[in-house]
Amino acid sequence: MDPLETAEQHSSPSHDEAIKSLMAQIESVIYGSTHSIKLLISCFIAGGHALIEDRPGVGKTALAKALAKSCSIQFNRVQFTPDLMPSDITGALVWRPTDGELIFRKGPIFTNILLGDELNRASPRVQSALLEAMNESQVTVDGTTHKLSSPFFFIATQNPHEDAGCHSLPEAQLDRFYVKLQMGSPNPETELELLLSRSSEDPIQNINPCLDENGALHLQESSKSIQIDPVLLRWLIEFANISRKDQNVMRGLSPRALLQMNSIAKAWALIHHRKWVEPNDFQELLTPVFAHRLIPRQFNQHQNLDEAQSTLIQHWLEQCPLPQ
């Protein structure tokens, strides 16, 4: 799968400039997390939704806000709490006293980018209310369906499951997240840079929007034209079939997971200025795209869930190596 030495094989200069500006704006706020930033932007371009999990205070919310501030499109934030109701997200019918009519008052989900902070603190009922929106970009209230804005990008943050007051997300919802990111702890140099930059003001306020609604939709459309060799697609199906036969996992990868990998691999190639997907792209994306969907039947007590999920993927990769 050698790339052709032609100008047509490279992404458009306008795409490159937009992505470069988006990266620069976010990296001016989030230090030392280039890989996570690329994953978030790829997920946005792929038209998916992202889950950011880590302990409090490592920059989950800041990353989501930095992306939203870099785009001149609508942005809403919801703080998920145990007493939140589904109608607090989707909206509800309210009585209009002037004429006695019931009118639909839209909830915060009617936006381009929705940040759901600490999603796993909400009740399962509220979490389930998001399923239709995440899969079909619409909500149904009292029998009437309402389309959401386009683009619609849901970024959810969650704290580790062992934190007090946290609920596990339903499997159906986890399967709708294209990627799961983790911020990790910054190294000492990065942390010093962070302290110095935040000594006087919040750098998020200095972000200049570099992408509007039309630009975002154009990037999403452009990513669909990225080419994937049929050899890679056949490998992806074989990899999924191995996961479905493994007795060490509750259930293997769903067809939805493969469709999402297909989309985000194209977006990943686009932000790396290519018009084709390479095997190494799948190598980079396997764990962020697939791991959070897997439920091991049992795992070593010295491992946490993330490690067990990653071990499963590496085991399947050994049985089904990527084509070269």
Summary of the structure (lengths in Angstrom):
residues: 324
radius of gyration: 20.5
end to end distance: 7.9
largest distance: 68.6
contacts: 993
relative contact order: 0.16
helix: 47%
strand: 15%
